[in-house]
């Protein structure tokens, strides 16, 4: 008899391991996440990325390599891989962190890279965003700089439901730089207030009058 709890824990650990492997290998492609779905014919693996072409590779060679790794290292039976372009990259913390790391690698000033990313995230409809860049930013001594806009929840149910967090690293001449991104995605929060329009108030008053 299969232990259901043990089975789902093992599947969860396997997904995390696959996710970390793909994230380390395809961060330049704007890797955003993976879904692993068991089917009667095998296992369907859906990879989300900003630039799917870098994941697929020339003539699909990279996909063949990924398929072999998933079978041999992670024990996934008959993986059927699909690469999908992420729908809204500016609301995905992994993509935003990778883009900032790539900008730093190209020599763009860390404040400029962070400000551009912050504006794009908020323009995409996020409720809040926090970007922390650490490393030897302006001197030999390591420090960090934080930029924040809107609301970013650090605890409670809202942080689990709405906040997306990711960390990216990039090696530059001064040393290793770290980029942490937290994005509060659009959604209903405990402190949100909805203001009714005059038409809605009139309709509500009419409804109450009918009930009476």
C-alpha positions as YAML, in Angstrom:
chain: A
units: angstrom
residues:
- id: 1
  name: UNK
  ca: [0.00, 0.00, 0.00]
- id: 2
  name: UNK
  ca: [1.33, 3.39, -1.00]
- id: 3
  name: UNK
  ca: [1.85, 5.90, 1.80]
- id: 4
  name: UNK
  ca: [-0.01, 8.94, 0.41]
- id: 5
  name: UNK
  ca: [1.71, 11.47, 2.65]
- id: 6
  name: UNK
  ca: [5.16, 10.10, 1.84]
- id: 7
  name: UNK
  ca: [4.34, 10.04, -1.89]
- id: 8
  name: UNK
  ca: [3.35, 13.71, -2.04]
- id: 9
  name: UNK
  ca: [6.34, 14.77, 0.05]
- id: 10
  name: UNK
  ca: [8.67, 12.91, -2.33]
- id: 11
  name: UNK
  ca: [6.97, 14.49, -5.35]
- id: 12
  name: UNK
  ca: [7.28, 17.93, -3.77]
- id: 13
  name: UNK
  ca: [10.99, 17.44, -3.05]
- id: 14
  name: UNK
  ca: [11.55, 16.21, -6.60]
- id: 15
  name: UNK
  ca: [9.82, 19.28, -8.05]
- id: 16
  name: UNK
  ca: [11.95, 21.61, -5.90]
- id: 17
  name: UNK
  ca: [15.12, 19.83, -7.04]
- id: 18
  name: UNK
  ca: [14.10, 20.08, -10.72]
- id: 19
  name: UNK
  ca: [13.14, 23.74, -10.22]
- id: 20
  name: UNK
  ca: [16.52, 24.60, -8.68]
- id: 21
  name: UNK
  ca: [18.37, 22.78, -11.45]
- id: 22
  name: UNK
  ca: [16.48, 24.60, -14.22]
- id: 23
  name: UNK
  ca: [16.80, 27.95, -12.42]
- id: 24
  name: UNK
  ca: [20.59, 27.64, -12.17]
- id: 25
  name: UNK
  ca: [20.92, 26.52, -15.80]
- id: 26
  name: UNK
  ca: [18.48, 28.90, -17.55]
- id: 27
  name: UNK
  ca: [18.47, 32.10, -15.51]
- id: 28
  name: UNK
  ca: [19.75, 33.99, -18.55]
- id: 29
  name: UNK
  ca: [16.69, 32.78, -20.44]
- id: 30
  name: UNK
  ca: [14.42, 34.40, -17.85]
- id: 31
  name: UNK
  ca: [13.41, 31.10, -16.24]
- id: 32
  name: UNK
  ca: [10.13, 31.62, -14.35]
- id: 33
  name: UNK
  ca: [9.11, 28.20, -13.02]
- id: 34
  name: UNK
  ca: [8.10, 24.63, -13.83]
- id: 35
  name: UNK
  ca: [5.03, 22.41, -13.53]
- id: 36
  name: UNK
  ca: [5.34, 18.61, -13.36]
- id: 37
  name: UNK
  ca: [2.14, 16.68, -14.18]
- id: 38
  name: UNK
  ca: [1.84, 12.90, -14.13]
- id: 39
  name: UNK
  ca: [-0.15, 11.39, -17.01]
- id: 40
  name: UNK
  ca: [-0.92, 7.77, -18.05]
- id: 41
  name: UNK
  ca: [1.61, 8.10, -20.89]
- id: 42
  name: UNK
  ca: [4.45, 9.60, -18.85]
- id: 43
  name: UNK
  ca: [5.25, 12.89, -17.15]
- id: 44
  name: UNK
  ca: [4.46, 16.27, -18.64]
- id: 45
  name: UNK
  ca: [7.03, 18.95, -17.75]
- id: 46
  name: UNK
  ca: [6.02, 22.55, -18.50]
- id: 47
  name: UNK
  ca: [8.88, 25.07, -18.32]
- id: 48
  name: UNK
  ca: [8.03, 28.78, -18.18]
- id: 49
  name: UNK
  ca: [10.62, 31.24, -19.48]
- id: 50
  name: UNK
  ca: [10.89, 34.77, -20.83]
- id: 51
  name: UNK
  ca: [13.01, 33.61, -23.78]
- id: 52
  name: UNK
  ca: [11.86, 30.07, -24.68]
- id: 53
  name: UNK
  ca: [14.30, 29.83, -27.59]
- id: 54
  name: UNK
  ca: [17.27, 29.70, -25.21]
- id: 55
  name: UNK
  ca: [15.68, 26.79, -23.36]
- id: 56
  name: UNK
  ca: [14.79, 24.88, -26.54]
- id: 57
  name: UNK
  ca: [18.19, 25.38, -28.15]
- id: 58
  name: UNK
  ca: [19.17, 24.97, -31.80]
- id: 59
  name: UNK
  ca: [17.05, 22.23, -33.41]
- id: 60
  name: UNK
  ca: [15.80, 21.24, -29.96]
- id: 61
  name: UNK
  ca: [19.19, 19.99, -28.77]
- id: 62
  name: UNK
  ca: [18.84, 21.61, -25.34]
- id: 63
  name: UNK
  ca: [15.46, 19.95, -24.81]
- id: 64
  name: UNK
  ca: [17.04, 16.55, -25.47]
- id: 65
  name: UNK
  ca: [19.71, 17.31, -22.87]
- id: 66
  name: UNK
  ca: [17.07, 18.35, -20.33]
- id: 67
  name: UNK
  ca: [15.05, 15.20, -21.03]
- id: 68
  name: UNK
  ca: [18.11, 13.01, -20.41]
- id: 69
  name: UNK
  ca: [18.92, 14.83, -17.15]
- id: 70
  name: UNK
  ca: [15.35, 14.53, -15.89]
- id: 71
  name: UNK
  ca: [15.36, 10.78, -16.55]
- id: 72
  name: UNK
  ca: [18.81, 9.91, -15.22]
- id: 73
  name: UNK
  ca: [19.27, 12.32, -12.30]
- id: 74
  name: UNK
  ca: [15.72, 13.01, -11.10]
- id: 75
  name: UNK
  ca: [14.11, 9.69, -12.03]
- id: 76
  name: UNK
  ca: [11.24, 11.20, -14.02]
- id: 77
  name: UNK
  ca: [9.71, 8.60, -16.33]
- id: 78
  name: UNK
  ca: [9.29, 9.51, -20.00]
- id: 79
  name: UNK
  ca: [9.34, 13.33, -19.57]
- id: 80
  name: UNK
  ca: [7.40, 15.22, -22.26]
- id: 81
  name: UNK
  ca: [8.80, 18.76, -22.16]
- id: 82
  name: UNK
  ca: [6.88, 21.86, -23.21]
- id: 83
  name: UNK
  ca: [8.40, 25.34, -23.06]
- id: 84
  name: UNK
  ca: [5.92, 28.20, -22.58]
- id: 85
  name: UNK
  ca: [6.59, 31.93, -22.64]
- id: 86
  name: UNK
  ca: [5.70, 33.53, -19.30]
- id: 87
  name: UNK
  ca: [2.57, 35.68, -19.62]
- id: 88
  name: UNK
  ca: [3.48, 38.70, -17.48]
- id: 89
  name: UNK
  ca: [7.23, 38.73, -16.83]
- id: 90
  name: UNK
  ca: [7.13, 42.01, -14.90]
- id: 91
  name: UNK
  ca: [5.08, 40.31, -12.16]
- id: 92
  name: UNK
  ca: [7.43, 37.33, -11.86]
- id: 93
  name: UNK
  ca: [10.14, 37.89, -9.25]
- id: 94
  name: UNK
  ca: [12.54, 35.38, -10.83]
- id: 95
  name: UNK
  ca: [12.40, 37.08, -14.22]
- id: 96
  name: UNK
  ca: [12.80, 40.55, -12.71]
- id: 97
  name: UNK
  ca: [15.77, 39.48, -10.56]
- id: 98
  name: UNK
  ca: [17.46, 37.80, -13.55]
- id: 99
  name: UNK
  ca: [16.95, 40.88, -15.72]
- id: 100
  name: UNK
  ca: [18.54, 43.10, -13.06]
- id: 101
  name: UNK
  ca: [21.49, 40.69, -12.77]
- id: 102
  name: UNK
  ca: [21.95, 40.74, -16.55]
- id: 103
  name: UNK
  ca: [21.81, 44.56, -16.52]
- id: 104
  name: UNK
  ca: [24.54, 44.67, -13.87]
- id: 105
  name: UNK
  ca: [26.60, 42.26, -15.97]
- id: 106
  name: UNK
  ca: [26.29, 44.62, -18.96]
- id: 107
  name: UNK
  ca: [27.70, 47.47, -16.86]
- id: 108
  name: UNK
  ca: [24.47, 49.35, -16.09]
- id: 109
  name: UNK
  ca: [24.61, 51.22, -12.77]
- id: 110
  name: UNK
  ca: [22.86, 49.28, -10.02]
- id: 111
  name: UNK
  ca: [20.54, 52.17, -9.08]
- id: 112
  name: UNK
  ca: [19.46, 52.70, -12.68]
- id: 113
  name: UNK
  ca: [18.82, 48.97, -13.18]
- id: 114
  name: UNK
  ca: [16.79, 48.79, -9.97]
- id: 115
  name: UNK
  ca: [14.74, 51.93, -10.72]
- id: 116
  name: UNK
  ca: [13.86, 50.71, -14.22]
- id: 117
  name: UNK
  ca: [12.78, 47.32, -12.88]
- id: 118
  name: UNK
  ca: [10.77, 48.92, -10.06]
- id: 119
  name: UNK
  ca: [8.87, 51.18, -12.48]
- id: 120
  name: UNK
  ca: [8.09, 48.27, -14.81]
- id: 121
  name: UNK
  ca: [6.80, 46.10, -11.97]
- id: 122
  name: UNK
  ca: [4.50, 48.81, -10.61]
- id: 123
  name: UNK
  ca: [3.30, 49.70, -14.13]
- id: 124
  name: UNK
  ca: [2.34, 46.03, -14.63]
- id: 125
  name: UNK
  ca: [-0.19, 46.35, -11.81]
- id: 126
  name: UNK
  ca: [1.74, 45.14, -8.77]
- id: 127
  name: UNK
  ca: [0.55, 46.30, -5.34]
- id: 128
  name: UNK
  ca: [4.14, 46.68, -4.21]
- id: 129
  name: UNK
  ca: [7.75, 45.82, -4.95]
- id: 130
  name: UNK
  ca: [11.02, 45.71, -3.04]
- id: 131
  name: UNK
  ca: [14.44, 45.33, -4.66]
- id: 132
  name: UNK
  ca: [17.62, 44.76, -2.63]
- id: 133
  name: UNK
  ca: [21.02, 44.77, -4.34]
- id: 134
  name: UNK
  ca: [24.04, 43.77, -2.26]
- id: 135
  name: UNK
  ca: [27.76, 43.63, -2.93]
- id: 136
  name: UNK
  ca: [30.68, 46.03, -3.41]
- id: 137
  name: UNK
  ca: [28.43, 48.73, -4.85]
- id: 138
  name: UNK
  ca: [30.46, 51.91, -4.41]
- id: 139
  name: UNK
  ca: [33.50, 50.89, -2.36]
- id: 140
  name: UNK
  ca: [35.64, 47.92, -1.38]
- id: 141
  name: UNK
  ca: [33.36, 47.18, 1.55]
- id: 142
  name: UNK
  ca: [30.20, 45.22, 0.77]
- id: 143
  name: UNK
  ca: [26.87, 46.93, 1.46]
- id: 144
  name: UNK
  ca: [23.33, 46.82, 0.20]
- id: 145
  name: UNK
  ca: [20.81, 49.24, -1.25]
- id: 146
  name: UNK
  ca: [17.05, 48.83, -1.02]
- id: 147
  name: UNK
  ca: [14.34, 50.33, -3.24]
- id: 148
  name: UNK
  ca: [10.68, 49.97, -2.39]
- id: 149
  name: UNK
  ca: [7.31, 51.07, -3.74]
- id: 150
  name: UNK
  ca: [3.78, 50.24, -2.62]
- id: 151
  name: UNK
  ca: [3.00, 47.52, -0.07]
- id: 152
  name: UNK
  ca: [5.21, 44.48, 0.46]
- id: 153
  name: UNK
  ca: [3.94, 42.01, 3.07]
- id: 154
  name: UNK
  ca: [6.63, 40.19, 5.05]
- id: 155
  name: UNK
  ca: [4.43, 37.98, 7.25]
- id: 156
  name: UNK
  ca: [0.97, 36.53, 7.53]
- id: 157
  name: UNK
  ca: [-1.36, 34.84, 5.05]
- id: 158
  name: UNK
  ca: [-1.06, 37.69, 2.54]
- id: 159
  name: UNK
  ca: [2.69, 37.20, 2.23]
- id: 160
  name: UNK
  ca: [2.14, 33.54, 1.33]
- id: 161
  name: UNK
  ca: [-0.71, 34.20, -1.09]
- id: 162
  name: UNK
  ca: [0.37, 37.39, -2.86]
- id: 163
  name: UNK
  ca: [4.13, 37.94, -2.46]
- id: 164
  name: UNK
  ca: [6.52, 36.39, -4.98]
- id: 165
  name: UNK
  ca: [10.20, 36.32, -3.93]
- id: 166
  name: UNK
  ca: [13.35, 35.45, -5.84]
- id: 167
  name: UNK
  ca: [17.13, 35.84, -5.52]
- id: 168
  name: UNK
  ca: [19.69, 36.03, -8.33]
- id: 169
  name: UNK
  ca: [23.48, 36.19, -8.18]
- id: 170
  name: UNK
  ca: [25.96, 37.56, -10.70]
- id: 171
  name: UNK
  ca: [29.76, 37.54, -10.57]
- id: 172
  name: UNK
  ca: [31.36, 40.87, -11.55]
- id: 173
  name: UNK
  ca: [34.92, 42.19, -11.31]
- id: 174
  name: UNK
  ca: [34.48, 43.60, -7.75]
- id: 175
  name: UNK
  ca: [32.98, 40.30, -6.59]
- id: 176
  name: UNK
  ca: [29.64, 38.54, -6.21]
- id: 177
  name: UNK
  ca: [26.48, 40.64, -6.33]
- id: 178
  name: UNK
  ca: [23.12, 39.52, -4.97]
- id: 179
  name: UNK
  ca: [19.71, 40.68, -6.19]
- id: 180
  name: UNK
  ca: [16.59, 40.02, -4.12]
- id: 181
  name: UNK
  ca: [13.15, 40.89, -5.50]
- id: 182
  name: UNK
  ca: [9.81, 40.79, -3.70]
- id: 183
  name: UNK
  ca: [6.63, 41.52, -5.67]
- id: 184
  name: UNK
  ca: [3.15, 41.83, -4.19]
- id: 185
  name: UNK
  ca: [0.94, 40.60, -6.99]
- id: 186
  name: UNK
  ca: [-2.55, 42.08, -7.60]
- id: 187
  name: UNK
  ca: [-5.18, 40.67, -5.27]
- id: 188
  name: UNK
  ca: [-7.54, 41.38, -2.40]
- id: 189
  name: UNK
  ca: [-5.78, 42.29, 0.84]
- id: 190
  name: UNK
  ca: [-7.06, 42.67, 4.40]
- id: 191
  name: UNK
  ca: [-6.40, 46.42, 4.39]
- id: 192
  name: UNK
  ca: [-7.91, 47.13, 0.98]
- id: 193
  name: UNK
  ca: [-10.88, 49.52, 0.85]
- id: 194
  name: UNK
  ca: [-13.33, 49.67, -2.03]
- id: 195
  name: UNK
  ca: [-15.15, 53.00, -2.52]
- id: 196
  name: UNK
  ca: [-18.64, 52.58, -3.97]
- id: 197
  name: UNK
  ca: [-19.72, 54.90, -6.80]
- id: 198
  name: UNK
  ca: [-22.87, 57.06, -6.48]
- id: 199
  name: UNK
  ca: [-24.67, 54.71, -8.91]
- id: 200
  name: UNK
  ca: [-23.80, 51.69, -6.73]
- id: 201
  name: UNK
  ca: [-24.98, 53.53, -3.59]
- id: 202
  name: UNK
  ca: [-28.28, 54.44, -5.27]
- id: 203
  name: UNK
  ca: [-28.82, 50.85, -6.43]
- id: 204
  name: UNK
  ca: [-28.07, 49.56, -2.91]
- id: 205
  name: UNK
  ca: [-30.55, 52.04, -1.40]
- id: 206
  name: UNK
  ca: [-33.24, 51.01, -3.89]
- id: 207
  name: UNK
  ca: [-32.64, 47.32, -3.10]
- id: 208
  name: UNK
  ca: [-33.02, 47.94, 0.63]
- id: 209
  name: UNK
  ca: [-36.24, 49.88, -0.01]
- id: 210
  name: UNK
  ca: [-37.71, 46.99, -1.99]
- id: 211
  name: UNK
  ca: [-36.87, 44.52, 0.78]
- id: 212
  name: UNK
  ca: [-38.65, 46.71, 3.36]
...
